[in-house]
Amino acid sequence: MKWLRSEEVEYISLIVNEDAAHDCVQKLGDLGVVEFTDLNPELTPFQRRYVSYVKRCDEMDRKLRFFAGELSKLKITPKTLPGRDDLPRYGSQDTAVRALDTLERILEDKEQELLQLNNMHEKLTREYNERKELQEIISRVGEFFEIDIPDVARGSRDSRVSSRTGSSLNFSTTPVEATSESDLAIRFKNITGVVPADERLKFERMIFRATRGNCLSRFSAIDDLLVDPGTGVAVEKHAFVIFFQSQFIESKLRKICDAFHARLYTLPSMDDRTAIANLIQSNNAELNQSSHILRRNRESCVLLCRELAEHYESWKWSVLQEKATYHTLNTFKADVSGMLRGEGWVVKSALDQVRREVERAHSADDKSMPSLVDTVAKPWPVPPTHFETNKFTQVFQSFVDTYGIPRYGEINPAVFTAVTFPFLFGVMYGDIGHGFCVFLFGVFMIATEKILERGRVGEMTAQLYGGRYMITLMGAFAIYAGFVYNDFFSLPLNLFGSKWKYPDNCAELGKAHIKCEAYYDGGNASSSLVHVQSGRNVYGFGLDPIWKTSENELLFFNSFKMKLSVILGITQMGFGILLKGWNTLYFKDYALFLLDFVPQFVFAASLFFYMIVLIVMKWLINWAERMGHEVCPFDFEGPQTGCRPPALINTLINIALQPGNVADPMYAGQKKTQNFLLLLAMLSVPVMLLGHPLYLKWVHGKAAGVPEIAHQVDFEQLEETDDDHAKLAPPAAASHGRGHGGHGEEFDFSEVFIHQAIETIEFVLGMVSNTASYLRLWALSLAHSELSTVFFEKAMLSAINMDSFVAIFIGFTLFAATTFSVILCMDVLECFLHALRLHWVEFQSKFYKADGRKFHPFNFKEMIRATQFEAVD
């Protein structure tokens, strides 16, 4: 099973011709089974061999991002390629260089053309805005001066109606020369312009304060929104006119206008009707011309962007692959002129395929020098961890990897998490109706999973769709647990026929203040004891619905769910301990198996597995029969003992605190059995504490007595002759020394003992605290059931009792809203997080090291998939 343990990997050395290296790397990128090692760690990114090609790819990537931004502004969607995995490969280095030159020239031409169109559009927009603002200012100034303004643009009205008086006044035709000197002395000057609407109040306040009220300002909103050519955002603006007399005030006003980005316009005198008419006519002609040119410019820009959208994705993936290829080539080392050497990890099962692809690349380039792919000594003891996953297992593997990467060869917890995680969620969320809603949501995402292949979804949506199979399983297990609890939106279902019934005269008994009690419909209505051994009187599956109407409903469900939580928790932790033993046997660490796993298992079995035995035994014993005796016939732990059901909590506490005391025994010899199990548990603790440290001390002491072979000189000679092989040899020697006490770091017994003491204390106390932690299964299940009951009774049941359609409609709406928001959203997330915690802390801590390193192969498919979300953002 490939998913149980990581796939085997080999460390290889790859020697290729420099001209064929590009084609080799691209073929290996298509395979996606090789993780290359950087052989030039001492070089900075700017000192690498192919840094110029990487910079060119970065520049082309910048241009493509610019194209993507322009396409987004015009709301044009790039054309999706039918097959992203079959993009053209450029082959040899010379072919790749020529292809890069061609693509770089195309992108440069398209960028320049688009920049010119954008600059022209910005210039035309600014001119159009100025003409539009001037048109609005002339119109508003006519209102300010209360004179007729010829409406050349509309031609529908002959005069402008005063906004204040509602009358139309003719302007004076008296020539300027005829104006007396006294009239000129009192004539006001004015400046006109437009200011952004959000700056209007601050602008008006600043004018008043700067001029100390010695000016008159009038503002009027422009009806049409004007597009800012820089940002492309429509902005609301106000036209204004300011009257003043002093030249000093005019200089102040112009400075204030500059500070508030107010654009000023110069108008002829309002008395000169001919000049105003000519200005309006010329402005309208230029406005129409600007509008026409602006529309043609936008059409040209749209046509160019549509052309870019046709090739955008192919260009993007090609640049991405070339950039990744040259990044990988920068990790190669040029030991010999014309040859490149690379090293890295490869999946062992794909080693032959790697050799064939490298040979094909060399054959395609017709190189006389053959390539070499061979395995070498590993540069570090632990290889990277790699699991082959699919769309079902990927989400569970991600859960485990978030906690920590499995060690190479270690059992993968994701195999068991795929079943236990949704099962524990179902235990906490158990309800047929709510679980069916979650199940339908998961089925819906499975049915629409092709949306991921299109690559046009956001990151959050993609993550939600990634867990579609897990959500479906969570809903299925919640339905199963709901059948066990017999809960359907907090209501019991009588699917298999209950043997208990209520009398038909309950209403009459209620009026007489007589309690209406259910009776057993099994032939003897007066019997309070039901015979269940044969199974005929037992409810078909799950709990009998009569429990939902009983007085001790809460007490019974608490007892049942609490004991069920303890059983599930101890079983899962015990399975985790067994997995630890399986790991030790796989790695052939028999000392750890005998001195660590065995005492841990004995300790857990002596106290905690025995707890499960007592719970199940108490369930199986017919206490009605035992308690039916007038005198107890059993002598389990003393005369006449064994007929009364014990309190299991007191029994378990007395095992440790009062070893010789068994108040209510359930079987003969219970005291001796519990004393023996307590003795085993107490003996296992010092074995856990001292066994492994003493063993390691004995092994290192024995190894210290053996004369050390001085082979360090060989490594120094190798370092002088072949620096590369020396890099591989010393780590191997160091790992040998650490394992057997030869030449590695010195063995420190105190450090090992302290570490083992911490692990022992953590395990002993953790078994107690983790068992209590599993009670969250009971707590969350109880909270879910009680919330469902409260929502139904307060929203639906009270509305039904009103016997009104409107009340029932309102009650159902309230019930549906609270159920969706609290139960189907908040409670799902709560149960999800608690189930995740139980796996990370309580289960995986028993065996999972999580100190591995993930295998990151050079893979074009994964790179393209990772960049899909960036394109959406």
C-alpha positions in Angstrom: 0.0 0.0 0.0 1.8 3.1 -1.2 -0.2 5.4 1.0 0.7 3.6 4.3 4.4 4.4 4.1 6.4 6.8 2.0 7.6 5.8 -1.4 11.2 4.7 -1.7 13.5 7.4 -3.1 17.1 7.3 -4.3 19.8 10.0 -4.5 21.1 10.3 -8.0 23.8 12.1 -9.8 22.9 13.4 -13.3 25.7 14.4 -15.8 24.5 15.8 -19.1 25.9 17.8 -22.0 25.4 21.6 -21.5 23.5 21.9 -24.8 21.1 19.1 -23.9 20.7 20.1 -20.3 17.7 22.4 -21.1 15.8 19.6 -22.8 16.7 17.1 -20.1 15.4 19.3 -17.3 12.2 20.0 -19.2 11.5 16.3 -19.7 12.2 15.7 -16.0 9.8 18.5 -15.2 7.1 16.7 -17.2 7.7 13.5 -15.2 7.6 15.4 -11.8 9.6 12.7 -9.9 13.0 14.5 -9.3 13.9 16.9 -6.5 17.1 18.7 -7.4 19.7 19.7 -4.8 21.4 23.0 -5.1 25.1 22.3 -5.7 26.0 26.0 -5.7 24.9 27.3 -2.2 27.9 29.6 -2.0 26.8 31.6 -5.0 24.3 34.5 -4.8 21.4 34.5 -7.2 23.2 37.1 -9.4 26.3 34.9 -9.7 24.5 31.9 -11.2 25.2 30.6 -14.7 21.7 31.3 -16.2 20.9 34.5 -14.3 20.5 36.5 -17.5 17.8 34.1 -18.8 16.0 34.3 -15.5 15.9 38.1 -15.6 14.5 37.9 -19.2 11.8 35.6 -18.0 11.1 37.9 -15.1 10.7 40.8 -17.5 8.3 38.9 -19.7 6.4 37.8 -16.6 6.0 41.5 -15.7 4.6 42.3 -19.1 2.2 39.4 -18.9 1.0 40.7 -15.5 0.5 44.1 -17.1 -1.6 42.4 -19.9 -3.6 40.6 -17.2 -4.4 43.9 -15.5 -5.6 45.5 -18.7 -7.7 42.5 -19.5 -9.2 42.7 -16.0 -10.0 46.4 -16.5 -11.9 45.6 -19.7 -13.5 42.5 -18.2 -12.1 40.3 -20.9 -11.4 36.6 -19.8 -8.3 35.0 -21.3 -9.0 32.0 -23.4 -8.5 28.7 -21.5 -6.2 26.2 -23.2 -7.8 22.8 -23.9 -4.7 20.9 -22.5 -2.3 22.8 -20.3 -0.2 19.7 -19.8 0.7 19.4 -23.5 2.3 22.8 -24.0 5.1 22.9 -26.6 8.6 22.3 -25.3 11.5 24.3 -26.8 14.0 21.4 -26.6 17.7 22.2 -26.8 19.3 25.3 -25.4 19.7 27.0 -28.9 16.0 26.4 -29.7 15.0 27.7 -26.3 17.0 30.9 -26.8 15.5 31.5 -30.2 12.0 30.9 -28.9 12.6 33.3 -26.0 13.9 36.0 -28.4 10.8 35.6 -30.5 8.4 35.7 -27.6 10.3 38.6 -26.0 10.0 40.6 -29.2 6.3 39.9 -29.5 5.6 40.9 -25.9 7.7 44.0 -26.3 5.7 45.1 -29.4 2.4 44.4 -27.8 3.3 46.2 -24.6 4.4 49.3 -26.5 1.3 49.3 -28.6 -0.9 48.9 -25.5 1.0 51.6 -23.7 0.6 54.0 -26.6 -3.2 53.4 -26.7 -3.4 53.8 -22.9 -1.4 57.1 -23.0 -3.6 58.3 -25.8 -6.7 57.3 -24.0 -5.6 59.1 -20.9 -4.8 62.3 -22.9 -8.1 62.1 -24.7 -10.0 61.5 -21.5 -8.4 64.5 -19.9 -9.2 66.7 -22.9 -12.8 65.4 -23.0 -13.2 66.1 -19.3 -11.9 69.6 -19.7 -14.4 70.3 -22.6 -17.2 68.7 -20.5 -16.3 70.8 -17.5 -16.1 74.0 -19.6 -19.6 73.2 -21.0 -21.0 72.8 -17.5 -19.3 75.9 -16.2 -20.7 78.1 -19.0 -24.1 76.7 -18.2 -23.7 77.2 -14.4 -22.3 80.7 -14.8 -25.4 81.7 -16.7 -27.4 80.7 -13.7 -25.0 82.6 -11.4 -25.3 85.8 -13.4 -29.0 85.3 -14.2 -28.6 85.9 -17.9 -29.6 84.1 -21.1 -26.9 81.7 -22.4 -27.4 80.4 -26.0 -27.8 76.6 -25.8 -25.9 75.6 -28.9 -25.4 72.0 -27.8 -29.1 71.3 -27.1 -30.8 73.9 -29.3 -34.1 73.3 -27.4 -34.3 76.3 -25.2 -33.5 80.0 -26.0 -32.7 81.0 -22.5 -31.5 79.7 -19.1 -34.1 80.0 -16.4 -32.8 81.5 -13.2 -32.5 79.0 -10.5 -33.4 81.6 -7.9 -36.0 83.9 -9.5 -37.4 81.6 -12.2 -37.3 84.5 -14.7 -35.2 85.1 -17.8 -33.2 88.3 -18.0 -31.6 89.7 -21.2 -28.0 90.7 -20.9 -27.0 94.4 -21.7 -25.8 95.2 -25.1 -24.1 98.4 -24.0 -20.5 98.5 -25.3 -17.7 98.3 -22.8 -16.3 101.7 -23.9 -19.6 103.3 -22.8 -19.2 102.1 -19.3 -18.5 104.9 -16.9 -15.4 105.0 -14.7 -17.6 104.7 -11.6 -19.0 101.4 -12.9 -15.5 100.1 -13.4 -14.5 101.0 -9.9 -17.2 98.8 -8.4 -17.0 96.0 -10.9 -16.2 92.6 -9.4 -13.7 90.2 -10.8 -14.4 86.4 -10.8 -12.7 83.1 -11.3 -14.5 79.9 -12.3 -13.6 76.3 -12.2 -14.5 72.8 -10.9 -13.5 71.0 -7.7 -14.1 67.4 -6.6 -17.3 67.0 -4.6 -15.6 65.4 -1.6 -13.3 68.5 -1.3 -16.1 71.1 -1.7 -16.8 71.8 2.0 -13.1 72.1 2.9 -12.5 74.2 -0.2 -15.3 76.6 0.6 -14.2 76.9 4.3 -10.6 77.6 3.3 -11.7 80.4 0.9 -13.8 82.1 3.6 -11.0 82.0 6.2 -8.2 83.0 3.8 -10.2 86.0 2.4 -11.9 86.8 5.8 -15.2 86.7 4.1 -14.3 89.3 1.4 -15.5 87.2 -1.5 -18.7 85.6 -2.7 -18.6 81.9 -3.8 -21.3 79.9 -5.5 -21.3 76.1 -6.2 -23.4 73.9 -8.4 -23.2 70.1 -8.8 -22.4 68.7 -12.2 -25.0 66.1 -13.1 -22.7 63.8 -15.1 -19.9 61.9 -13.5 -16.5 62.5 -15.0 -13.9 59.8 -15.3 -10.5 60.4 -13.8 -8.0 59.6 -16.6 -5.4 58.5 -14.1 -7.4 56.0 -12.1 -10.4 55.4 -14.4 -12.8 56.0 -11.5 -15.9 58.2 -12.1 -15.7 61.3 -9.9 -18.4 63.7 -8.9 -17.4 67.4 -9.3 -18.9 70.8 -8.5 -18.7 73.9 -10.6 -17.9 77.1 -8.8 -17.6 80.9 -9.4 -15.9 83.2 -6.9 -16.4 87.0 -6.9 -13.8 89.3 -5.5 -12.2 92.8 -6.0 -8.6 92.7 -4.8 -5.6 91.5 -6.8 -4.2 90.2 -3.5 -7.2 88.1 -2.9 -7.0 86.7 -6.4 -3.4 85.4 -5.8 -4.6 83.8 -2.6 -7.5 82.2 -4.3 -5.4 80.7 -7.1 -3.0 79.2 -4.5 -6.0 77.6 -2.7 -7.3 76.2 -6.0 -3.9 74.6 -6.7 -3.9 73.1 -3.2 -7.3 71.5 -3.7 -6.6 70.3 -7.3 -9.4 72.6 -8.6 -9.1 73.2 -12.4 -9.7 76.9 -13.4 -11.2 78.1 -16.7 -11.1 81.6 -18.2 -14.4 82.8 -19.7 -15.1 86.0 -21.7 -17.2 88.7 -20.2 -20.8 87.8 -19.7 -21.7 91.0 -21.5 -20.1 89.8 -24.7 -22.8 87.5 -26.1 -21.0 86.9 -29.4 -17.8 85.7 -27.7 -19.8 83.3 -25.4 -21.7 81.9 -28.4 -18.5 81.3 -30.3 -16.9 79.7 -27.2 -19.9 77.4 -26.8 -19.9 76.5 -30.5 -16.2 75.7 -30.7 -16.3 73.8 -27.4 -19.2 71.6 -28.5 -17.4 70.8 -31.7 -14.2 69.8 -29.9 -16.3 67.9 -27.4 -17.9 65.8 -30.1 -14.6 65.3 -31.8 -13.0 64.2 -28.6 -15.8 61.8 -27.8 -15.5 60.2 -31.3 -11.7 59.8 -31.1 -12.0 58.5 -27.5 -14.5 55.9 -28.6 -12.3 54.8 -31.5 -9.3 54.6 -29.2 -11.2 52.4 -26.8 -12.3 50.1 -29.7 -8.7 49.7 -30.8 -7.7 48.9 -27.2 -10.4 46.3 -26.9 -9.4 44.6 -30.2 -5.8 44.4 -29.0 -6.7 43.0 -25.6 -8.9 40.4 -27.3 -6.0 39.4 -29.4 -3.8 39.2 -26.2 -6.5 37.1 -24.5 -6.2 34.5 -27.2 -2.5 33.8 -26.5 -2.2 35.0 -22.9 -2.3 31.6 -21.2 0.0 29.9 -23.6 2.5 32.7 -23.2 2.1 32.6 -19.4 2.7 28.9 -19.0 5.6 29.0 -21.5 7.4 31.8 -19.6 6.7 30.0 -16.3 8.2 26.8 -17.5 11.2 28.5 -19.0 11.8 30.4 -15.8 11.5 27.2 -13.7 13.8 25.4 -16.1 16.6 28.0 -15.8 16.1 28.2 -12.0 16.7 24.4 -11.9 19.7 24.7 -14.2 21.2 27.2 -11.8 21.5 24.4 -9.3 23.7 22.4 -11.6 27.5 22.5 -11.3 29.9 22.9 -14.2 32.7 20.5 -13.2 34.0 20.0 -16.8 33.7 22.4 -19.7 30.7 21.6 -21.8 29.2 19.3 -19.1 26.8 20.0 -16.2 26.3 17.8 -13.1 23.1 17.8 -11.1 22.1 15.8 -8.0 18.8 15.2 -6.3 16.2 12.7 -5.0 14.2 10.6 -7.4 11.3 8.2 -6.7 12.9 4.8 -7.0 10.1 3.3 -9.1 10.6 6.0 -11.7 14.4 5.8 -11.9 14.4 3.8 -15.1 12.0 6.2 -16.7 14.3 9.1 -15.7 17.2 7.4 -17.4 15.1 6.9 -20.6 14.1 10.5 -20.7 17.6 11.7 -20.3 18.8 9.4 -23.0 16.1 10.7 -25.3 17.1 14.3 -24.7 20.7 13.5 -25.6 19.7 11.5 -28.7 17.5 14.3 -29.9 20.4 16.8 -29.7 22.7 14.2 -31.4 25.5 14.6 -28.7 28.4 12.2 -28.9 29.1 12.4 -25.1 26.6 10.1 -23.4 24.7 11.1 -20.3 25.0 9.5 -16.9 22.4 8.8 -14.3 23.6 6.9 -11.4 22.8 6.5 -7.7 25.3 7.9 -5.1 25.6 8.0 -1.4 22.9 10.1 0.4 24.2 13.5 1.6 22.0 13.2 4.7 20.6 10.2 6.6 16.9 10.8 6.2 15.5 11.1 2.7 12.4 13.2 1.9 8.9 11.8 2.3 6.7 11.4 -0.6 3.1 10.0 -0.8 1.1 9.4 -4.0 -2.3 10.9 -3.4 -5.5 11.4 -5.4 -8.4 13.8 -5.1 -9.9 11.7 -2.3 -6.8 11.3 -0.1 -5.3 14.7 -0.8 -7.3 16.5 1.9 -6.5 14.0 4.6 -2.8 14.1 3.8 -2.9 17.9 4.0 -4.4 17.6 7.5 -1.5 15.4 8.6 1.1 17.5 6.8 -0.2 20.7 8.6 0.8 19.1 11.9 4.1 17.7 10.6 5.6 15.8 7.7 5.9 12.0 8.4 9.4 10.7 8.8 10.7 8.7 5.9 9.4 5.1 6.2 7.1 6.0 9.1 3.5 4.9 9.1 1.3 7.6 7.6 -1.5 8.7 10.0 -3.6 10.0 7.0 -4.5 6.4 6.1 -6.5 6.0 9.4 -7.5 9.7 9.6 -9.5 9.2 6.4 -11.9 7.0 8.4 -11.6 8.1 12.0 -11.8 11.8 11.4 -15.3 11.8 9.8 -16.4 9.1 12.2 -15.5 11.2 15.3 -17.1 14.2 13.7 -20.3 12.1 13.2 -20.2 11.0 16.9 -20.3 14.7 18.0 -22.7 15.9 15.2 -25.0 12.9 15.2 -28.3 13.8 13.7 -30.1 12.3 10.7 -31.5 15.6 9.4 -28.4 17.8 10.0 -26.1 15.1 8.8 -28.1 14.7 5.6 -27.8 18.5 4.9 -24.0 18.2 5.2 -24.0 15.1 3.1 -26.0 16.8 0.3 -23.6 19.7 0.4 -20.6 17.3 -0.1 -22.4 15.5 -2.9 -23.2 18.8 -4.6 -19.5 19.8 -4.6 -18.5 16.3 -6.0 -21.1 16.7 -8.8 -19.7 20.2 -9.7 -16.0 19.4 -9.1 -15.2 20.1 -12.8 -15.2 23.8 -11.8 -11.7 23.2 -10.5 -10.4 22.1 -13.9 -11.4 25.4 -15.4 -9.1 27.2 -13.0 -11.4 30.2 -12.5 -12.1 29.9 -8.8 -10.8 31.7 -5.8 -8.4 30.2 -3.3 -11.0 29.8 -0.6 -13.5 28.1 -3.0 -10.7 25.8 -4.2 -9.9 24.8 -0.6 -13.5 24.1 0.1 -13.9 22.0 -3.0 -10.7 20.2 -2.0 -12.5 18.8 1.1 -15.6 17.7 -0.8 -15.1 14.0 -0.2 -14.3 14.5 3.4 -17.4 16.7 3.9 -19.5 13.9 2.3 -18.0 11.3 4.7 -18.7 13.6 7.6 -22.3 13.9 6.6 -22.6 10.1 6.1 -21.2 9.3 9.5 -23.3 12.0 11.1 -26.4 10.3 9.6 -25.2 6.9 11.0 -24.6 8.4 14.5 -28.1 10.0 14.1 -29.7 6.6 13.6 -27.8 5.3 16.7 -29.0 8.3 18.8 -32.4 8.2 17.0 -32.3 12.0 16.4 -33.9 13.7 13.4 -33.8 17.4 13.9 -34.1 16.6 17.6 -37.2 14.4 17.0 -37.2 10.6 17.5 -38.2 8.2 14.7 -40.1 5.1 15.4 -38.8 3.2 12.4 -38.5 -0.3 13.8 -41.5 -0.3 16.1 -41.1 0.5 19.8 -42.5 -2.1 22.4 -43.5 0.8 24.6 -46.8 2.7 24.2 -48.8 5.4 25.9 -52.4 4.7 26.9 -55.2 6.2 24.7 -56.7 8.1 27.7 -53.7 10.4 28.4 -55.8 13.5 27.9 -58.4 12.3 30.4 -55.6 11.4 32.9 -54.1 14.8 32.5 -57.4 16.5 33.3 -57.6 14.3 36.4 -54.0 15.3 37.3 -52.9 11.7 37.0 -49.5 11.1 35.4 -49.7 9.4 32.0 -46.9 6.7 31.9 -45.8 4.5 29.0 -46.3 0.8 29.4 -44.6 -2.2 27.8 -46.7 -3.7 25.1 -45.3 -7.2 25.2 -48.2 -9.2 26.6 -47.8 -8.3 30.3 -48.6 -4.6 30.8 -48.0 -4.7 34.5 -44.4 -6.0 34.1 -41.7 -3.5 34.8 -38.9 -5.8 33.8 -38.5 -6.6 30.1 -36.8 -9.8 28.9 -34.2 -8.7 26.3 -31.9 -11.7 26.0 -33.8 -13.2 23.0 -33.6 -9.8 21.1 -37.3 -9.8 20.3 -38.1 -7.0 22.7 -35.1 -4.8 21.6 -35.5 -1.9 19.3 -34.2 -2.8 15.8 -31.3 -0.3 15.5 -30.2 2.5 17.7 -32.0 3.8 20.8 -35.7 3.3 21.4 -37.7 6.5 20.7 -39.5 6.1 24.1 -36.3 7.4 25.8 -37.0 10.9 24.3 -40.2 11.1 26.4 -38.9 9.5 29.6 -38.2 11.5 32.7 -34.6 10.2 32.9 -33.9 11.0 29.3 -31.0 13.3 30.0 -29.5 11.0 32.6 -29.6 8.0 30.3 -28.2 9.8 27.3 -25.4 11.3 29.4 -24.4 7.9 30.7 -24.6 6.3 27.3 -22.6 9.0 25.4 -20.0 9.4 28.2 -19.2 5.7 28.2 -19.2 5.6 24.4 -16.7 8.4 24.4 -14.4 6.7 26.8 -14.5 3.5 24.8 -13.8 5.2 21.5 -11.0 7.3 23.0 -9.2 4.5 24.7 -9.5 2.3 21.6 -8.0 5.0 19.3 -5.2 5.7 21.7 -4.5 2.0 22.1 -4.4 1.7 18.3 -1.9 4.5 18.2 0.3 2.7 20.7 0.2 -0.4 18.5 1.2 1.7 15.5 4.3 2.7 17.5 5.2 -0.9 18.0 4.7 -1.5 14.3 7.1 1.4 13.5 9.8 0.0 15.8 9.6 -3.4 14.1 9.7 -1.9 10.7 12.8 0.1 11.5 14.2 -3.0 13.3 14.7 -1.1 16.5 14.0 -4.1 18.8 15.4 -2.4 21.9 12.9 0.4 21.6 10.2 -2.2 21.0 10.9 -4.1 24.2 11.9 -1.3 26.4 9.5 1.4 25.3 6.5 0.0 23.4 5.9 -3.1 25.5 5.8 -1.2 28.9 3.6 1.5 27.4 1.2 -1.1 26.1 1.2 -2.9 29.4 0.5 0.3 31.3 -2.4 1.2 29.0 -3.9 -2.3 29.0 -3.6 -2.7 32.8 -5.6 0.5 33.6 -7.4 1.8 30.6 -8.2 -1.2 28.5 -9.5 -2.8 31.7 -11.8 0.2 32.0 -13.5 -0.8 28.7 -13.8 -4.4 30.0 -15.7 -3.2 33.1 -18.0 -0.9 31.0 -18.9 -3.7 28.6 -19.3 -6.2 31.4 -21.7 -3.9 33.3 -23.7 -3.6 30.1 -23.9 -7.3 29.5 -24.8 -8.4 33.1 -28.5 -8.9 33.7 -28.7 -6.8 36.9 -32.5 -7.3 37.1 -31.9 -11.0 37.6 -29.2 -10.5 40.1 -31.1 -7.9 42.1 -34.2 -10.1 42.1 -32.7 -12.4 44.7 -33.8 -11.8 48.3 -30.3 -13.0 49.4 -27.4 -12.5 47.1 -26.1 -16.0 46.2 -22.7 -14.8 45.1 -19.6 -14.6 47.2 -17.2 -12.7 44.8 -15.3 -10.5 47.3 -16.9 -11.5 50.6 -20.2 -13.0 51.6 -23.3 -12.0 49.6 -21.4 -9.6 47.2 -21.9 -9.2 43.5 -25.7 -8.5 43.1 -25.6 -4.7 43.1 -24.4 -2.7 40.0 -21.2 -0.8 40.9 -20.3 2.9 40.3 -17.5 2.4 37.8 -15.9 5.8 38.5 -15.4 4.7 42.2 -14.2 1.3 41.1 -11.6 2.7 38.8 -10.4 5.3 41.4 -10.2 2.6 44.1 -7.8 0.6 41.9 -5.1 3.1 42.5 -6.1 4.7 45.8 -7.5 1.7 47.6 -6.1 -1.4 45.9 -7.6 -4.0 48.3 -11.1 -2.5 48.3 -13.8 -3.5 45.8 -17.2 -2.3 47.1 -19.4 -3.9 44.4 -17.6 -6.6 42.5 -19.0 -7.9 39.2 -17.1 -11.2 39.0 -15.2 -13.6 41.2 -11.5 -12.8 41.7 -11.9 -9.1 40.8 -9.8 -7.9 43.7 -6.8 -10.2 42.7 -7.2 -9.2 39.1 -7.2 -5.5 39.8 -4.2 -5.8 42.2 -2.3 -7.8 39.5 -3.0 -5.2 36.8 -2.0 -2.4 39.2 1.3 -4.2 39.9 1.9 -4.5 36.1 1.2 -0.8 35.6 3.5 0.2 38.4 6.3 -2.1 37.1 6.0 -0.8 33.6 6.8 2.8 34.6 10.4 2.2 35.8 11.0 0.1 32.7 9.9 3.0 30.5 12.0 5.4 32.5 15.2 3.5 32.8 15.2 0.7 30.2 16.1 2.5 27.1 18.7 4.9 28.6 20.5 2.1 30.4 20.5 0.0 27.2 22.0 3.0 25.2 24.7 3.4 27.9 25.6 -0.2 27.8 25.8 -0.1 24.0 28.0 3.0 24.0 30.1 1.6 26.8 30.7 -1.6 24.9 31.6 0.3 21.7 34.0 2.5 23.7 36.1 -0.5 24.6 36.7 -1.4 20.9 39.8 0.3 19.4 38.8 3.1 17.1 39.8 2.8 13.5 41.4 6.1 12.5 39.9 6.5 9.0 39.5 10.3 9.3 42.7 10.7 7.3 41.0 9.1 4.3 38.4 11.8 4.3 41.0 14.5 4.5 42.7 13.0 1.5 39.5 12.7 -0.3 38.8 16.3 0.4 42.0 17.4 -1.1 41.6 15.2 -4.2 37.9 15.3 -4.7 36.0 18.0 -2.9 32.6 16.8 -4.0 32.9 13.2 -2.7 34.2 14.5 0.5 31.0 16.4 1.0 29.1 13.1 1.0 31.5 11.1 3.2 31.7 13.1 6.5 28.0 13.1 7.1 27.8 9.4 6.7 30.7 8.9 9.1 29.0 11.3 11.6 25.8 9.4 11.4 27.7 6.2 12.1 29.3 7.7 15.1 26.0 8.9 16.5 24.4 5.5 16.1 27.2 3.4 17.6 29.3 5.8 19.7 32.3 5.7 17.4 33.4 9.1 16.0 30.3 11.3 16.3 29.3 13.4 19.2 29.9 12.1 22.7 27.1 10.1 24.4 25.6 12.0 27.4 23.6 9.6 29.7 22.1 12.5 31.7 20.7 14.1 28.6 19.2 10.9 27.4 17.8 10.1 30.8 16.2 13.6 31.1 14.7 13.2 27.7 13.3 9.7 28.5 11.9 11.0 31.9 10.0 13.7 30.1 8.6 11.2 27.6 7.6 8.8 30.4 5.8 11.5 32.5 4.1 12.8 29.3 2.9 9.3 28.4 1.6 8.4 31.9 -0.1 11.7 32.6 -1.2 12.0 29.0 -3.1 8.7 29.1 -5.2 10.1 31.9 -5.7 13.6 30.5 -6.2 12.3 26.9 -8.9 9.9 28.1 -10.7 12.8 29.8 -10.2 14.9 26.6 -12.2 12.3 24.6 -15.2 13.3 26.8 -15.6 16.2 24.4 -17.3 13.6 22.1 -20.0 13.4 24.8 -20.1 17.1 25.5 -20.5 18.3 21.9 -23.0 15.6 21.1 -25.1 16.6 24.1 -24.8 20.3 23.2 -25.8 19.6 19.6 -28.9 17.6 20.7 -30.0 20.2 23.3 -29.6 23.1 20.8 -31.6 21.3 18.3 -34.3 20.6 20.9 -34.4 24.2 22.0 -34.6 25.6 18.5 -37.5 23.2 17.6 -39.5 23.7 20.8 -39.1 27.5 21.0 -39.5 28.2 17.2 -41.6 25.5 15.6 -43.5 23.8 18.4 -44.7 27.1 20.0 -45.8 28.3 16.5 -47.7 25.1 15.8 -49.5 25.3 19.1 -50.8 28.8 18.0 -52.7 27.1 15.2 -52.1 30.0 12.8 -50.6 29.8 9.3 -48.8 33.1 9.7 -47.3 32.0 13.1 -46.2 28.7 11.6 -44.6 30.5 8.7 -42.8 32.9 10.9 -41.8 30.1 13.3 -40.5 27.9 10.5 -38.5 30.9 9.1 -36.9 31.5 12.5 -36.3 27.7 12.9 -34.6 27.4 9.5 -32.5 30.5 10.1 -31.2 29.5 13.5 -30.6 25.9 12.4 -28.6 27.0 9.4 -26.5 29.7 11.1 -25.9 27.8 14.4 -26.2 24.1 13.7 -25.1 23.9 10.0 -22.4 26.5 10.2 -21.1 27.2 13.7 -21.6 23.7 15.1 -20.1 22.0 12.0 -17.0 24.2 12.4 -16.8 23.5 16.2 -17.1 19.7 15.7 -14.6 19.8 12.9 -12.0 21.6 15.1 -12.5 19.3 18.0 -12.2 16.2 15.8 -9.0 17.7 14.4 -7.6 18.3 17.9 -8.3 14.7 18.9 -6.3 13.4 16.0 -3.4 15.8 16.3 -2.9 15.7 20.1 -4.5 12.5 21.5 -4.0 10.0 18.7 -0.9 11.1 16.8 1.1 11.8 19.9 1.3 8.1 20.7 3.4 7.2 17.7 3.8 10.1 15.2 7.3 11.8 15.1 6.3 14.4 12.4 9.9 15.4 11.9 10.3 14.5 8.2 10.9 16.6 5.2 8.4 16.8 2.3 9.5 15.7 -1.1 9.2 18.7 -3.5 9.8 17.4 -7.0 10.4 19.6 -10.1 6.9 19.4 -11.6 5.4 21.6 -14.3 1.9 20.4 -13.6 2.0 21.5 -9.9 3.5 24.9 -10.9 0.7 25.6 -13.3 -1.9 24.5 -10.8 -0.4 26.7 -8.1 -0.5 29.8 -10.4 -4.2 29.4 -11.3 -5.3 31.1 -8.1 -2.9 34.0 -8.7 -4.5 34.5 -12.0 -7.9 34.7 -10.4 -6.7 37.1 -7.7 
